[in-house]
Amino acid sequence: MAIIINVDVMLAKRKMRSNELADSIGITTANLSILKTGKARAIRFSTLEMICKVLDCQPGDIMEYVSDK
């Protein structure tokens, strides 16, 4: 089971930099980097909500399930 994080894709579509997003949602760039690389073990719904609000997207736009098969 793999969850793929597509925050970089949405940042590129919105022509926004990581540090701008981090500042907008109130997390450190280091924590955003952990999330973007898929190394995060969890994400708060409030953080996910803020990411979606700032990037004007849906949760499915930034997270994707890919089967191991």
PQR file of N, CA, C, O and H, with PARSE charges and radii, in Angstrom:
ATOM      1  N   MET A   1       0.841  -1.178   0.000 -0.4000 1.5000
ATOM      2  CA  MET A   1       0.000   0.000   0.000 -0.0000 2.0000
ATOM      3  C   MET A   1       0.883   1.236   0.000  0.5500 1.7000
ATOM      4  O   MET A   1       1.841   1.323   0.768 -0.5500 1.4000
ATOM      5  N   ALA A   2       0.563   2.183  -0.854 -0.4000 1.5000
ATOM      6  CA  ALA A   2       1.347   3.411  -0.924 -0.0000 2.0000
ATOM      7  C   ALA A   2       0.432   4.607  -1.132  0.5500 1.7000
ATOM      8  O   ALA A   2      -0.438   4.606  -2.003 -0.5500 1.4000
ATOM      9  H   ALA A   2      -0.215   2.113  -1.478  0.4000 1.0000
ATOM     10  N   ILE A   3       0.646   5.605  -0.329 -0.4000 1.5000
ATOM     11  CA  ILE A   3      -0.036   6.880  -0.498 -0.0000 2.0000
ATOM     12  C   ILE A   3       0.982   7.840  -1.105  0.5500 1.7000
ATOM     13  O   ILE A   3       2.040   8.085  -0.525 -0.5500 1.4000
ATOM     14  H   ILE A   3       1.353   5.606   0.378  0.4000 1.0000
ATOM     15  N   ILE A   4       0.660   8.368  -2.252 -0.4000 1.5000
ATOM     16  CA  ILE A   4       1.537   9.298  -2.958 -0.0000 2.0000
ATOM     17  C   ILE A   4       1.062  10.719  -2.656  0.5500 1.7000
ATOM     18  O   ILE A   4      -0.128  11.018  -2.754 -0.5500 1.4000
ATOM     19  H   ILE A   4      -0.200   8.168  -2.723  0.4000 1.0000
ATOM     20  N   ILE A   5       1.990  11.579  -2.294 -0.4000 1.5000
ATOM     21  CA  ILE A   5       1.682  12.979  -1.988 -0.0000 2.0000
ATOM     22  C   ILE A   5       2.059  13.832  -3.195  0.5500 1.7000
ATOM     23  O   ILE A   5       3.208  13.827  -3.634 -0.5500 1.4000
ATOM     24  H   ILE A   5       2.957  11.336  -2.215  0.4000 1.0000
ATOM     25  N   ASN A   6       1.087  14.559  -3.722 -0.4000 1.5000
ATOM     26  CA  ASN A   6       1.285  15.368  -4.923 -0.0000 2.0000
ATOM     27  C   ASN A   6       1.257  16.865  -4.632  0.5500 1.7000
ATOM     28  O   ASN A   6       0.780  17.644  -5.457 -0.5500 1.4000
ATOM     29  H   ASN A   6       0.153  14.563  -3.365  0.4000 1.0000
ATOM     30  N   VAL A   7       1.760  17.274  -3.478 -0.4000 1.5000
ATOM     31  CA  VAL A   7       1.777  18.696  -3.137 -0.0000 2.0000
ATOM     32  C   VAL A   7       2.631  19.468  -4.144  0.5500 1.7000
ATOM     33  O   VAL A   7       2.268  20.576  -4.540 -0.5500 1.4000
ATOM     34  H   VAL A   7       2.148  16.642  -2.808  0.4000 1.0000
ATOM     35  N   ASP A   8       3.749  18.899  -4.557 -0.4000 1.5000
ATOM     36  CA  ASP A   8       4.617  19.577  -5.534 -0.0000 2.0000
ATOM     37  C   ASP A   8       3.882  19.851  -6.845  0.5500 1.7000
ATOM     38  O   ASP A   8       4.068  20.900  -7.463 -0.5500 1.4000
ATOM     39  H   ASP A   8       4.044  17.999  -4.235  0.4000 1.0000
ATOM     40  N   VAL A   9       3.055  18.910  -7.259 -0.4000 1.5000
ATOM     41  CA  VAL A   9       2.291  19.083  -8.500 -0.0000 2.0000
ATOM     42  C   VAL A   9       1.344  20.271  -8.364  0.5500 1.7000
ATOM     43  O   VAL A   9       1.256  21.115  -9.256 -0.5500 1.4000
ATOM     44  H   VAL A   9       2.903  18.059  -6.757  0.4000 1.0000
ATOM     45  N   MET A  10       0.634  20.326  -7.233 -0.4000 1.5000
ATOM     46  CA  MET A  10      -0.309  21.425  -7.022 -0.0000 2.0000
ATOM     47  C   MET A  10       0.421  22.760  -6.855  0.5500 1.7000
ATOM     48  O   MET A  10      -0.066  23.794  -7.313 -0.5500 1.4000
ATOM     49  H   MET A  10       0.705  19.640  -6.508  0.4000 1.0000
ATOM     50  N   LEU A  11       1.578  22.741  -6.208 -0.4000 1.5000
ATOM     51  CA  LEU A  11       2.360  23.973  -6.089 -0.0000 2.0000
ATOM     52  C   LEU A  11       2.769  24.485  -7.473  0.5500 1.7000
ATOM     53  O   LEU A  11       2.700  25.685  -7.740 -0.5500 1.4000
ATOM     54  H   LEU A  11       1.974  21.901  -5.836  0.4000 1.0000
ATOM     55  N   ALA A  12       3.187  23.586  -8.336 -0.4000 1.5000
ATOM     56  CA  ALA A  12       3.585  23.982  -9.692 -0.0000 2.0000
ATOM     57  C   ALA A  12       2.390  24.529 -10.469  0.5500 1.7000
ATOM     58  O   ALA A  12       2.512  25.526 -11.179 -0.5500 1.4000
ATOM     59  H   ALA A  12       3.243  22.611  -8.119  0.4000 1.0000
ATOM     60  N   LYS A  13       1.236  23.876 -10.333 -0.4000 1.5000
ATOM     61  CA  LYS A  13       0.036  24.347 -11.040 -0.0000 2.0000
ATOM     62  C   LYS A  13      -0.385  25.729 -10.574  0.5500 1.7000
ATOM     63  O   LYS A  13      -0.897  26.529 -11.357 -0.5500 1.4000
ATOM     64  H   LYS A  13       1.137  23.065  -9.756  0.4000 1.0000
ATOM     65  N   ARG A  14      -0.166  26.007  -9.293 -0.4000 1.5000
ATOM     66  CA  ARG A  14      -0.562  27.300  -8.725 -0.0000 2.0000
ATOM     67  C   ARG A  14       0.579  28.323  -8.762  0.5500 1.7000
ATOM     68  O   ARG A  14       0.425  29.458  -8.310 -0.5500 1.4000
ATOM     69  H   ARG A  14       0.251  25.357  -8.657  0.4000 1.0000
ATOM     70  N   LYS A  15       1.727  27.901  -9.311 -0.4000 1.5000
ATOM     71  CA  LYS A  15       2.907  28.778  -9.402 -0.0000 2.0000
ATOM     72  C   LYS A  15       3.249  29.364  -8.027  0.5500 1.7000
ATOM     73  O   LYS A  15       3.426  30.571  -7.862 -0.5500 1.4000
ATOM     74  H   LYS A  15       1.852  26.979  -9.679  0.4000 1.0000
ATOM     75  N   MET A  16       3.333  28.464  -7.060 -0.4000 1.5000
ATOM     76  CA  MET A  16       3.623  28.860  -5.686 -0.0000 2.0000
ATOM     77  C   MET A  16       4.847  28.097  -5.203  0.5500 1.7000
ATOM     78  O   MET A  16       5.094  26.972  -5.638 -0.5500 1.4000
ATOM     79  H   MET A  16       3.189  27.483  -7.194  0.4000 1.0000
ATOM     80  N   ARG A  17       5.600  28.696  -4.320 -0.4000 1.5000
ATOM     81  CA  ARG A  17       6.782  28.043  -3.756 -0.0000 2.0000
ATOM     82  C   ARG A  17       6.425  27.395  -2.422  0.5500 1.7000
ATOM     83  O   ARG A  17       5.452  27.774  -1.770 -0.5500 1.4000
ATOM     84  H   ARG A  17       5.399  29.610  -3.967  0.4000 1.0000
ATOM     85  N   SER A  18       7.230  26.415  -2.034 -0.4000 1.5000
ATOM     86  CA  SER A  18       6.987  25.687  -0.789 -0.0000 2.0000
ATOM     87  C   SER A  18       6.972  26.603   0.425  0.5500 1.7000
ATOM     88  O   SER A  18       6.126  26.465   1.308 -0.5500 1.4000
ATOM     89  H   SER A  18       8.020  26.108  -2.564  0.4000 1.0000
ATOM     90  N   ASN A  19       7.916  27.541   0.462 -0.4000 1.5000
ATOM     91  CA  ASN A  19       7.967  28.417   1.633 -0.0000 2.0000
ATOM     92  C   ASN A  19       6.744  29.328   1.716  0.5500 1.7000
ATOM     93  O   ASN A  19       6.314  29.678   2.815 -0.5500 1.4000
ATOM     94  H   ASN A  19       8.604  27.653  -0.255  0.4000 1.0000
ATOM     95  N   GLU A  20       6.178  29.716   0.578 -0.4000 1.5000
ATOM     96  CA  GLU A  20       4.945  30.504   0.572 -0.0000 2.0000
ATOM     97  C   GLU A  20       3.791  29.694   1.155  0.5500 1.7000
ATOM     98  O   GLU A  20       3.009  30.204   1.957 -0.5500 1.4000
ATOM     99  H   GLU A  20       6.527  29.432  -0.315  0.4000 1.0000
ATOM    100  N   LEU A  21       3.689  28.434   0.748 -0.4000 1.5000
ATOM    101  CA  LEU A  21       2.629  27.570   1.265 -0.0000 2.0000
ATOM    102  C   LEU A  21       2.808  27.353   2.759  0.5500 1.7000
ATOM    103  O   LEU A  21       1.846  27.451   3.520 -0.5500 1.4000
ATOM    104  H   LEU A  21       4.324  28.020   0.096  0.4000 1.0000
ATOM    105  N   ALA A  22       4.022  27.060   3.180 -0.4000 1.5000
ATOM    106  CA  ALA A  22       4.296  26.830   4.599 -0.0000 2.0000
ATOM    107  C   ALA A  22       3.900  28.054   5.430  0.5500 1.7000
ATOM    108  O   ALA A  22       3.260  27.918   6.473 -0.5500 1.4000
ATOM    109  H   ALA A  22       4.804  26.981   2.562  0.4000 1.0000
ATOM    110  N   ASP A  23       4.277  29.232   4.971 -0.4000 1.5000
ATOM    111  CA  ASP A  23       3.916  30.460   5.689 -0.0000 2.0000
ATOM    112  C   ASP A  23       2.399  30.661   5.717  0.5500 1.7000
ATOM    113  O   ASP A  23       1.843  31.081   6.732 -0.5500 1.4000
ATOM    114  H   ASP A  23       4.796  29.342   4.123  0.4000 1.0000
ATOM    115  N   SER A  24       1.739  30.362   4.608 -0.4000 1.5000
ATOM    116  CA  SER A  24       0.293  30.559   4.507 -0.0000 2.0000
ATOM    117  C   SER A  24      -0.493  29.635   5.424  0.5500 1.7000
ATOM    118  O   SER A  24      -1.544  30.019   5.938 -0.5500 1.4000
ATOM    119  H   SER A  24       2.190  30.021   3.783  0.4000 1.0000
ATOM    120  N   ILE A  25       0.005  28.420   5.634 -0.4000 1.5000
ATOM    121  CA  ILE A  25      -0.746  27.459   6.444 -0.0000 2.0000
ATOM    122  C   ILE A  25      -0.216  27.353   7.873  0.5500 1.7000
ATOM    123  O   ILE A  25      -0.789  26.644   8.700 -0.5500 1.4000
ATOM    124  H   ILE A  25       0.859  28.108   5.217  0.4000 1.0000
ATOM    125  N   GLY A  26       0.876  28.055   8.159 -0.4000 1.5000
ATOM    126  CA  GLY A  26       1.373  28.109   9.523 -0.0000 2.0000
ATOM    127  C   GLY A  26       2.171  26.909   9.985  0.5500 1.7000
ATOM    128  O   GLY A  26       2.118  26.545  11.160 -0.5500 1.4000
ATOM    129  H   GLY A  26       1.342  28.630   7.487  0.4000 1.0000
ATOM    130  N   ILE A  27       2.915  26.282   9.072 -0.4000 1.5000
ATOM    131  CA  ILE A  27       3.831  25.208   9.471 -0.0000 2.0000
ATOM    132  C   ILE A  27       5.229  25.556   8.980  0.5500 1.7000
ATOM    133  O   ILE A  27       5.401  26.432   8.134 -0.5500 1.4000
ATOM    134  H   ILE A  27       2.958  26.578   8.118  0.4000 1.0000
ATOM    135  N   THR A  28       6.210  24.870   9.512 -0.4000 1.5000
ATOM    136  CA  THR A  28       7.585  25.144   9.090 -0.0000 2.0000
ATOM    137  C   THR A  28       7.842  24.535   7.714  0.5500 1.7000
ATOM    138  O   THR A  28       7.161  23.598   7.299 -0.5500 1.4000
ATOM    139  H   THR A  28       6.070  24.157  10.200  0.4000 1.0000
ATOM    140  N   THR A  29       8.826  25.078   7.022 -0.4000 1.5000
ATOM    141  CA  THR A  29       9.188  24.518   5.721 -0.0000 2.0000
ATOM    142  C   THR A  29       9.729  23.098   5.893  0.5500 1.7000
ATOM    143  O   THR A  29       9.575  22.261   5.004 -0.5500 1.4000
ATOM    144  H   THR A  29       9.380  25.840   7.360  0.4000 1.0000
ATOM    145  N   ALA A  30      10.365  22.827   7.041 -0.4000 1.5000
ATOM    146  CA  ALA A  30      10.871  21.477   7.304 -0.0000 2.0000
ATOM    147  C   ALA A  30       9.719  20.477   7.409  0.5500 1.7000
ATOM    148  O   ALA A  30       9.802  19.380   6.857 -0.5500 1.4000
ATOM    149  H   ALA A  30      10.490  23.507   7.764  0.4000 1.0000
ATOM    150  N   ASN A  31       8.653  20.844   8.109 -0.4000 1.5000
ATOM    151  CA  ASN A  31       7.503  19.940   8.228 -0.0000 2.0000
ATOM    152  C   ASN A  31       6.790  19.769   6.890  0.5500 1.7000
ATOM    153  O   ASN A  31       6.312  18.679   6.577 -0.5500 1.4000
ATOM    154  H   ASN A  31       8.586  21.735   8.558  0.4000 1.0000
ATOM    155  N   LEU A  32       6.716  20.831   6.107 -0.4000 1.5000
ATOM    156  CA  LEU A  32       6.121  20.711   4.778 -0.0000 2.0000
ATOM    157  C   LEU A  32       6.964  19.789   3.907  0.5500 1.7000
ATOM    158  O   LEU A  32       6.420  18.994   3.140 -0.5500 1.4000
ATOM    159  H   LEU A  32       7.104  21.717   6.361  0.4000 1.0000
ATOM    160  N   SER A  33       8.270  19.884   4.017 -0.4000 1.5000
ATOM    161  CA  SER A  33       9.164  19.021   3.261 -0.0000 2.0000
ATOM    162  C   SER A  33       8.952  17.552   3.627  0.5500 1.7000
ATOM    163  O   SER A  33       8.936  16.685   2.753 -0.5500 1.4000
ATOM    164  H   SER A  33       8.712  20.529   4.640  0.4000 1.0000
ATOM    165  N   ILE A  34       8.791  17.278   4.919 -0.4000 1.5000
ATOM    166  CA  ILE A  34       8.530  15.905   5.370 -0.0000 2.0000
ATOM    167  C   ILE A  34       7.229  15.395   4.765  0.5500 1.7000
ATOM    168  O   ILE A  34       7.147  14.242   4.341 -0.5500 1.4000
ATOM    169  H   ILE A  34       8.804  17.982   5.629  0.4000 1.0000
ATOM    170  N   LEU A  35       6.227  16.241   4.726 -0.4000 1.5000
ATOM    171  CA  LEU A  35       4.946  15.860   4.131 -0.0000 2.0000
ATOM    172  C   LEU A  35       5.097  15.618   2.630  0.5500 1.7000
ATOM    173  O   LEU A  35       4.605  14.616   2.111 -0.5500 1.4000
ATOM    174  H   LEU A  35       6.294  17.177   5.070  0.4000 1.0000
ATOM    175  N   LYS A  36       5.776  16.530   1.932 -0.4000 1.5000
ATOM    176  CA  LYS A  36       5.928  16.425   0.478 -0.0000 2.0000
ATOM    177  C   LYS A  36       6.692  15.176   0.048  0.5500 1.7000
ATOM    178  O   LYS A  36       6.399  14.600  -1.000 -0.5500 1.4000
ATOM    179  H   LYS A  36       6.176  17.344   2.354  0.4000 1.0000
ATOM    180  N   THR A  37       7.660  14.759   0.841 -0.4000 1.5000
ATOM    181  CA  THR A  37       8.466  13.598   0.471 -0.0000 2.0000
ATOM    182  C   THR A  37       7.808  12.279   0.859  0.5500 1.7000
ATOM    183  O   THR A  37       8.339  11.207   0.569 -0.5500 1.4000
ATOM    184  H   THR A  37       7.899  15.227   1.692  0.4000 1.0000
ATOM    185  N   GLY A  38       6.654  12.357   1.512 -0.4000 1.5000
ATOM    186  CA  GLY A  38       5.946  11.137   1.891 -0.0000 2.0000
ATOM    187  C   GLY A  38       6.488  10.482   3.151  0.5500 1.7000
ATOM    188  O   GLY A  38       6.142   9.339   3.451 -0.5500 1.4000
ATOM    189  H   GLY A  38       6.222  13.228   1.747  0.4000 1.0000
ATOM    190  N   LYS A  39       7.328  11.186   3.887 -0.4000 1.5000
ATOM    191  CA  LYS A  39       7.915  10.624   5.104 -0.0000 2.0000
ATOM    192  C   LYS A  39       7.058  10.872   6.339  0.5500 1.7000
ATOM    193  O   LYS A  39       7.333  10.326   7.407 -0.5500 1.4000
ATOM    194  H   LYS A  39       7.609  12.115   3.642  0.4000 1.0000
ATOM    195  N   ALA A  40       6.029  11.689   6.197 -0.4000 1.5000
ATOM    196  CA  ALA A  40       5.138  11.966   7.327 -0.0000 2.0000
ATOM    197  C   ALA A  40       4.299  10.727   7.623  0.5500 1.7000
ATOM    198  O   ALA A  40       3.837  10.043   6.710 -0.5500 1.4000
ATOM    199  H   ALA A  40       5.806  12.132   5.329  0.4000 1.0000
ATOM    200  N   ARG A  41       4.112  10.452   8.892 -0.4000 1.5000
ATOM    201  CA  ARG A  41       3.322   9.298   9.305 -0.0000 2.0000
ATOM    202  C   ARG A  41       1.854   9.665   9.485  0.5500 1.7000
ATOM    203  O   ARG A  41       0.993   8.786   9.541 -0.5500 1.4000
ATOM    204  H   ARG A  41       4.487  11.007   9.634  0.4000 1.0000
ATOM    205  N   ALA A  42       1.567  10.956   9.577 -0.4000 1.5000
ATOM    206  CA  ALA A  42       0.200  11.423   9.781 -0.0000 2.0000
ATOM    207  C   ALA A  42       0.099  12.871   9.330  0.5500 1.7000
ATOM    208  O   ALA A  42       1.107  13.563   9.189 -0.5500 1.4000
ATOM    209  H   ALA A  42       2.266  11.670   9.532  0.4000 1.0000
ATOM    210  N   ILE A  43      -1.123  13.318   9.106 -0.4000 1.5000
ATOM    211  CA  ILE A  43      -1.382  14.720   8.799 -0.0000 2.0000
ATOM    212  C   ILE A  43      -2.669  15.108   9.514  0.5500 1.7000
ATOM    213  O   ILE A  43      -3.654  14.370   9.477 -0.5500 1.4000
ATOM    214  H   ILE A  43      -1.942  12.756   9.220  0.4000 1.0000
ATOM    215  N   ARG A  44      -2.658  16.247  10.153 -0.4000 1.5000
ATOM    216  CA  ARG A  44      -3.858  16.732  10.826 -0.0000 2.0000
ATOM    217  C   ARG A  44      -4.865  17.191   9.777  0.5500 1.7000
ATOM    218  O   ARG A  44      -4.504  17.746   8.739 -0.5500 1.4000
ATOM    219  H   ARG A  44      -1.858  16.846  10.183  0.4000 1.0000
ATOM    220  N   PHE A  45      -6.131  16.945  10.077 -0.4000 1.5000
ATOM    221  CA  PHE A  45      -7.170  17.402   9.160 -0.0000 2.0000
ATOM    222  C   PHE A  45      -7.141  18.922   9.016  0.5500 1.7000
ATOM    223  O   PHE A  45      -7.439  19.443   7.942 -0.5500 1.4000
ATOM    224  H   PHE A  45      -6.424  16.494  10.921  0.4000 1.0000
ATOM    225  N   SER A  46      -6.792  19.627  10.067 -0.4000 1.5000
ATOM    226  CA  SER A  46      -6.725  21.093   9.983 -0.0000 2.0000
ATOM    227  C   SER A  46      -5.618  21.526   9.018  0.5500 1.7000
ATOM    228  O   SER A  46      -5.780  22.504   8.289 -0.5500 1.4000
ATOM    229  H   SER A  46      -6.550  19.203  10.940  0.4000 1.0000
ATOM    230  N   THR A  47      -4.498  20.804   9.013 -0.4000 1.5000
ATOM    231  CA  THR A  47      -3.403  21.109   8.083 -0.0000 2.0000
ATOM    232  C   THR A  47      -3.830  20.789   6.657  0.5500 1.7000
ATOM    233  O   THR A  47      -3.588  21.573   5.740 -0.5500 1.4000
ATOM    234  H   THR A  47      -4.366  20.009   9.606  0.4000 1.0000
ATOM    235  N   LEU A  48      -4.459  19.645   6.476 -0.4000 1.5000
ATOM    236  CA  LEU A  48      -4.954  19.260   5.149 -0.0000 2.0000
ATOM    237  C   LEU A  48      -5.967  20.274   4.643  0.5500 1.7000
ATOM    238  O   LEU A  48      -5.953  20.649   3.471 -0.5500 1.4000
ATOM    239  H   LEU A  48      -4.655  19.008   7.221  0.4000 1.0000
ATOM    240  N   GLU A  49      -6.842  20.712   5.534 -0.4000 1.5000
ATOM    241  CA  GLU A  49      -7.843  21.713   5.164 -0.0000 2.0000
ATOM    242  C   GLU A  49      -7.192  23.013   4.713  0.5500 1.7000
ATOM    243  O   GLU A  49      -7.606  23.603   3.715 -0.5500 1.4000
ATOM    244  H   GLU A  49      -6.853  20.407   6.486  0.4000 1.0000
ATOM    245  N   MET A  50      -6.177  23.461   5.444 -0.4000 1.5000
ATOM    246  CA  MET A  50      -5.500  24.707   5.083 -0.0000 2.0000
ATOM    247  C   MET A  50      -4.744  24.572   3.759  0.5500 1.7000
ATOM    248  O   MET A  50      -4.737  25.501   2.951 -0.5500 1.4000
ATOM    249  H   MET A  50      -5.841  22.982   6.255  0.4000 1.0000
ATOM    250  N   ILE A  51      -4.112  23.423   3.536 -0.4000 1.5000
ATOM    251  CA  ILE A  51      -3.423  23.197   2.258 -0.0000 2.0000
ATOM    252  C   ILE A  51      -4.425  23.287   1.114  0.5500 1.7000
ATOM    253  O   ILE A  51      -4.170  23.946   0.107 -0.5500 1.4000
ATOM    254  H   ILE A  51      -4.118  22.669   4.192  0.4000 1.0000
ATOM    255  N   CYS A  52      -5.560  22.625   1.273 -0.4000 1.5000
ATOM    256  CA  CYS A  52      -6.590  22.649   0.229 -0.0000 2.0000
ATOM    257  C   CYS A  52      -7.143  24.059   0.015  0.5500 1.7000
ATOM    258  O   CYS A  52      -7.409  24.466  -1.116 -0.5500 1.4000
ATOM    259  H   CYS A  52      -5.768  22.089   2.092  0.4000 1.0000
ATOM    260  N   LYS A  53      -7.312  24.794   1.109 -0.4000 1.5000
ATOM    261  CA  LYS A  53      -7.830  26.163   1.007 -0.0000 2.0000
ATOM    262  C   LYS A  53      -6.852  27.056   0.248  0.5500 1.7000
ATOM    263  O   LYS A  53      -7.245  27.773  -0.672 -0.5500 1.4000
ATOM    264  H   LYS A  53      -7.097  24.464   2.028  0.4000 1.0000
ATOM    265  N   VAL A  54      -5.581  27.011   0.635 -0.4000 1.5000
ATOM    266  CA  VAL A  54      -4.569  27.877   0.013 -0.0000 2.0000
ATOM    267  C   VAL A  54      -4.332  27.489  -1.447  0.5500 1.7000
ATOM    268  O   VAL A  54      -4.191  28.360  -2.305 -0.5500 1.4000
ATOM    269  H   VAL A  54      -5.262  26.429   1.383  0.4000 1.0000
ATOM    270  N   LEU A  55      -4.289  26.179  -1.733 -0.4000 1.5000
ATOM    271  CA  LEU A  55      -4.034  25.723  -3.103 -0.0000 2.0000
ATOM    272  C   LEU A  55      -5.307  25.612  -3.938  0.5500 1.7000
ATOM    273  O   LEU A  55      -5.250  25.281  -5.123 -0.5500 1.4000
ATOM    274  H   LEU A  55      -4.404  25.471  -1.036  0.4000 1.0000
ATOM    275  N   ASP A  56      -6.451  25.887  -3.320 -0.4000 1.5000
ATOM    276  CA  ASP A  56      -7.749  25.806  -4.003 -0.0000 2.0000
ATOM    277  C   ASP A  56      -7.913  24.455  -4.700  0.5500 1.7000
ATOM    278  O   ASP A  56      -8.095  24.377  -5.915 -0.5500 1.4000
ATOM    279  H   ASP A  56      -6.497  26.155  -2.358  0.4000 1.0000
ATOM    280  N   CYS A  57      -7.841  23.392  -3.887 -0.4000 1.5000
ATOM    281  CA  CYS A  57      -7.935  22.046  -4.428 -0.0000 2.0000
ATOM    282  C   CYS A  57      -8.682  21.136  -3.456  0.5500 1.7000
ATOM    283  O   CYS A  57      -9.086  21.570  -2.377 -0.5500 1.4000
ATOM    284  H   CYS A  57      -7.693  23.456  -2.900  0.4000 1.0000
ATOM    285  N   GLN A  58      -8.859  19.904  -3.832 -0.4000 1.5000
ATOM    286  CA  GLN A  58      -9.496  18.890  -3.006 -0.0000 2.0000
ATOM    287  C   GLN A  58      -8.409  17.973  -2.433  0.5500 1.7000
ATOM    288  O   GLN A  58      -7.320  17.883  -3.000 -0.5500 1.4000
ATOM    289  H   GLN A  58      -8.531  19.552  -4.709  0.4000 1.0000
ATOM    290  N   PRO A  59      -8.695  17.285  -1.306 -0.5600 1.5000
ATOM    291  CA  PRO A  59      -7.707  16.364  -0.749  0.2800 2.0000
ATOM    292  C   PRO A  59      -7.224  15.320  -1.752  0.5500 1.7000
ATOM    293  O   PRO A  59      -6.055  14.934  -1.724 -0.5500 1.4000
ATOM    294  N   GLY A  60      -8.099  14.862  -2.627 -0.4000 1.5000
ATOM    295  CA  GLY A  60      -7.722  13.883  -3.647 -0.0000 2.0000
ATOM    296  C   GLY A  60      -6.756  14.433  -4.686  0.5500 1.7000
ATOM    297  O   GLY A  60      -6.111  13.670  -5.404 -0.5500 1.4000
ATOM    298  H   GLY A  60      -9.049  15.175  -2.649  0.4000 1.0000
ATOM    299  N   ASP A  61      -6.655  15.752  -4.767 -0.4000 1.5000
ATOM    300  CA  ASP A  61      -5.700  16.364  -5.692 -0.0000 2.0000
ATOM    301  C   ASP A  61      -4.273  16.272  -5.169  0.5500 1.7000
ATOM    302  O   ASP A  61      -3.317  16.300  -5.945 -0.5500 1.4000
ATOM    303  H   ASP A  61      -7.178  16.373  -4.184  0.4000 1.0000
ATOM    304  N   ILE A  62      -4.132  16.162  -3.837 -0.4000 1.5000
ATOM    305  CA  ILE A  62      -2.783  16.145  -3.275 -0.0000 2.0000
ATOM    306  C   ILE A  62      -2.380  14.802  -2.679  0.5500 1.7000
ATOM    307  O   ILE A  62      -1.206  14.582  -2.382 -0.5500 1.4000
ATOM    308  H   ILE A  62      -4.908  16.140  -3.207  0.4000 1.0000
ATOM    309  N   MET A  63      -3.350  13.897  -2.501 -0.4000 1.5000
ATOM    310  CA  MET A  63      -3.034  12.557  -1.999 -0.0000 2.0000
ATOM    311  C   MET A  63      -3.652  11.514  -2.917  0.5500 1.7000
ATOM    312  O   MET A  63      -4.783  11.667  -3.379 -0.5500 1.4000
ATOM    313  H   MET A  63      -4.304  14.075  -2.742  0.4000 1.0000
ATOM    314  N   GLU A  64      -2.899  10.453  -3.174 -0.4000 1.5000
ATOM    315  CA  GLU A  64      -3.332   9.427  -4.124 -0.0000 2.0000
ATOM    316  C   GLU A  64      -2.909   8.061  -3.598  0.5500 1.7000
ATOM    317  O   GLU A  64      -1.789   7.898  -3.113 -0.5500 1.4000
ATOM    318  H   GLU A  64      -1.981  10.329  -2.799  0.4000 1.0000
ATOM    319  N   TYR A  65      -3.797   7.087  -3.692 -0.4000 1.5000
ATOM    320  CA  TYR A  65      -3.492   5.725  -3.298 -0.0000 2.0000
ATOM    321  C   TYR A  65      -3.045   4.948  -4.516  0.5500 1.7000
ATOM    322  O   TYR A  65      -3.705   4.976  -5.555 -0.5500 1.4000
ATOM    323  H   TYR A  65      -4.706   7.219  -4.086  0.4000 1.0000
ATOM    324  N   VAL A  66      -1.905   4.240  -4.391 -0.4000 1.5000
ATOM    325  CA  VAL A  66      -1.402   3.391  -5.463 -0.0000 2.0000
ATOM    326  C   VAL A  66      -1.178   2.006  -4.883  0.5500 1.7000
ATOM    327  O   VAL A  66      -0.467   1.845  -3.891 -0.5500 1.4000
ATOM    328  H   VAL A  66      -1.369   4.217  -3.547  0.4000 1.0000
ATOM    329  N   SER A  67      -1.787   1.011  -5.504 -0.4000 1.5000
ATOM    330  CA  SER A  67      -1.668  -0.378  -5.046 -0.0000 2.0000
ATOM    331  C   SER A  67      -0.257  -0.893  -5.287  0.5500 1.7000
ATOM    332  O   SER A  67       0.425  -0.461  -6.217 -0.5500 1.4000
ATOM    333  H   SER A  67      -2.365   1.142  -6.310  0.4000 1.0000
ATOM    334  N   ASP A  68       0.172  -1.826  -4.437 -0.4000 1.5000
ATOM    335  CA  ASP A  68       1.505  -2.429  -4.569 -0.0000 2.0000
ATOM    336  C   ASP A  68       1.609  -3.420  -5.726  0.5500 1.7000
ATOM    337  O   ASP A  68       2.709  -3.832  -6.092 -0.5500 1.4000
ATOM    338  H   ASP A  68      -0.382  -2.177  -3.682  0.4000 1.0000
ATOM    339  N   LYS A  69       0.495  -3.797  -6.291 -0.4000 1.5000
ATOM    340  CA  LYS A  69       0.475  -4.832  -7.325 -0.0000 2.0000
ATOM    341  C   LYS A  69       1.263  -4.454  -8.529  0.5500 1.7000
ATOM    342  O   LYS A  69       1.338  -5.226  -9.485 -0.5500 1.4000
ATOM    343  H   LYS A  69      -0.400  -3.463  -5.993  0.4000 1.0000
TER
END
